[in-house]
Amino acid sequence: MELTWVSIAASLLMGLGALFIFVFAVKKGWFRNIEDTKYQVFWSELDDPKKDAFREETNGSQPKKK
């Protein structure tokens, strides 16, 4: 029974910690312009020609040389 109370207390502390981090992130403005970040990551992947040379095909084989 004692272990049950310890696990309940631990889960409540983890939940409160996650809530604190979420409120902190919202107040700092970390959730603003999420779309801009998405497009920065998307376009940076398309602009990097080095990644295409080492990218595997969908079946796991290496791309064929042209």
Rosetta silent file (secondary structure, phi, psi, omega in degrees, C-alpha in Angstrom):
SEQUENCE: MELTWVSIAASLLMGLGALFIFVFAVKKGWFRNIEDTKYQVFWSELDDPKKDAFREETNGSQPKKK
SCORE:     score description
SCORE:     0.000 S_00000001
   1 L     0.000  -34.297 -179.285    0.000    0.000    0.000 S_00000001
   2 H   -65.140  -38.256  179.361    2.897    2.302    0.753 S_00000001
   3 H   -65.166  -31.492  177.587    4.289    1.853   -2.751 S_00000001
   4 H   -63.832  -44.403 -179.631    0.928    2.914   -4.188 S_00000001
   5 H   -67.012  -35.296  177.325    1.047    6.246   -2.371 S_00000001
   6 H   -64.909  -43.942  179.949    4.615    6.835   -3.517 S_00000001
   7 H   -67.715  -36.026  176.611    3.653    6.196   -7.152 S_00000001
   8 H   -65.344  -44.309  179.084    0.602    8.470   -6.861 S_00000001
   9 H   -63.459  -41.448  179.761    2.728   11.257   -5.371 S_00000001
  10 H   -64.308  -41.811 -179.541    5.375   10.805   -8.077 S_00000001
  11 H   -68.076  -36.112  176.820    2.795   10.958  -10.864 S_00000001
  12 H   -66.655  -40.318  177.685    1.219   14.101   -9.399 S_00000001
  13 H   -64.938  -40.119  177.933    4.623   15.772   -9.148 S_00000001
  14 H   -66.176  -38.563  177.315    5.437   14.865  -12.755 S_00000001
  15 H   -64.830  -42.843  177.136    2.058   16.221  -13.890 S_00000001
  16 H   -65.712  -36.861  176.716    2.583   19.471  -12.021 S_00000001
  17 H   -63.884  -43.209  177.955    6.088   19.739  -13.480 S_00000001
  18 H   -64.277  -40.754  177.902    4.768   19.283  -17.016 S_00000001
  19 H   -63.585  -41.499  177.818    2.066   21.884  -16.369 S_00000001
  20 H   -61.534  -44.863  179.260    4.675   24.324  -15.028 S_00000001
  21 H   -63.785  -39.939  178.655    6.868   23.833  -18.113 S_00000001
  22 H   -63.898  -47.043  179.592    3.868   24.337  -20.409 S_00000001
  23 H   -63.293  -41.495  177.612    2.788   27.567  -18.674 S_00000001
  24 H   -60.065  -44.207 -179.215    6.401   28.803  -18.692 S_00000001
  25 H   -65.756  -39.114  178.759    6.713   28.102  -22.447 S_00000001
  26 H   -66.197  -43.192  179.920    3.445   29.893  -23.229 S_00000001
  27 H   -66.807  -32.085  178.169    4.468   32.945  -21.199 S_00000001
  28 H   -78.310  -11.362  178.287    7.880   33.048  -22.912 S_00000001
  29 L    84.039   22.673 -177.988    6.183   32.962  -26.317 S_00000001
  30 L   -73.362  -12.926 -179.887    7.693   29.662  -27.456 S_00000001
  31 L  -102.597   16.369  176.971    4.389   28.670  -29.099 S_00000001
  32 L   -93.294  147.144  177.816    4.158   31.705  -31.375 S_00000001
  33 L    52.782   48.014  178.029    4.765   31.398  -35.113 S_00000001
  34 H   -65.728  -33.265  179.717    4.939   27.625  -35.075 S_00000001
  35 H   -63.268  -37.556  178.595    4.196   27.645  -38.815 S_00000001
  36 H   -61.545  -42.065  178.652    7.347   29.690  -39.514 S_00000001
  37 H   -64.231  -39.571  179.463    9.477   27.074  -37.779 S_00000001
  38 H   -61.071  -45.117 -178.697    7.789   24.311  -39.732 S_00000001
  39 H   -71.712  -31.370  175.693    8.573   25.959  -43.048 S_00000001
  40 H   -62.918  -43.074  179.323   12.168   26.733  -42.024 S_00000001
  41 H   -67.820  -43.963 -178.155   12.764   23.036  -41.337 S_00000001
  42 H   -61.925  -48.701 -176.762   10.928   21.955  -44.496 S_00000001
  43 H   -73.622  -28.507  177.627   12.770   24.304  -46.849 S_00000001
  44 H   -67.737  -31.829  176.416   16.167   23.688  -45.241 S_00000001
  45 H   -69.855  -35.492 -179.590   15.786   19.988  -46.052 S_00000001
  46 H   -75.827  -27.366 -176.975   14.975   20.763  -49.672 S_00000001
  47 H   -83.274  -12.276 -174.623   17.875   23.212  -50.056 S_00000001
  48 L   -93.755  100.598 -177.615   20.594   20.819  -48.836 S_00000001
  49 H   -72.754  -18.598 -179.955   21.923   18.834  -51.842 S_00000001
  50 H   -66.555  -33.110 -178.431   24.374   16.879  -49.668 S_00000001
  51 H   -66.523  -32.202 -178.127   21.549   14.994  -47.984 S_00000001
  52 H   -66.409  -30.269 -178.311   20.304   13.630  -51.321 S_00000001
  53 H   -69.455  -27.519 -176.691   23.616   11.883  -51.994 S_00000001
  54 H  -109.495    2.968 -177.763   23.338    9.822  -48.824 S_00000001
  55 L   -74.640  135.645  178.187   19.595    9.344  -48.635 S_00000001
  56 L   -83.135  153.614  173.819   18.399    5.743  -48.811 S_00000001
  57 L   -72.405  169.909 -177.823   15.635    4.626  -51.090 S_00000001
  58 L   -67.130  -24.251  178.849   12.339    3.535  -49.535 S_00000001
  59 L   -89.050    3.261  177.487   13.301   -0.134  -49.909 S_00000001
  60 L    95.710   -6.384  179.999   16.584    0.404  -48.007 S_00000001
  61 L   -86.682  161.433  177.632   18.933    0.388  -50.982 S_00000001
  62 L   -77.453  151.967  178.718   21.268    3.228  -51.874 S_00000001
  63 L   -66.310  148.327 -179.385   20.294    5.535  -54.750 S_00000001
  64 L   -77.267  143.732  178.647   21.673    4.626  -58.145 S_00000001
  65 L   -75.374  143.134 -178.287   24.411    6.788  -59.617 S_00000001
  66 L   -89.849    0.000    0.000   23.404    8.786  -62.651 S_00000001
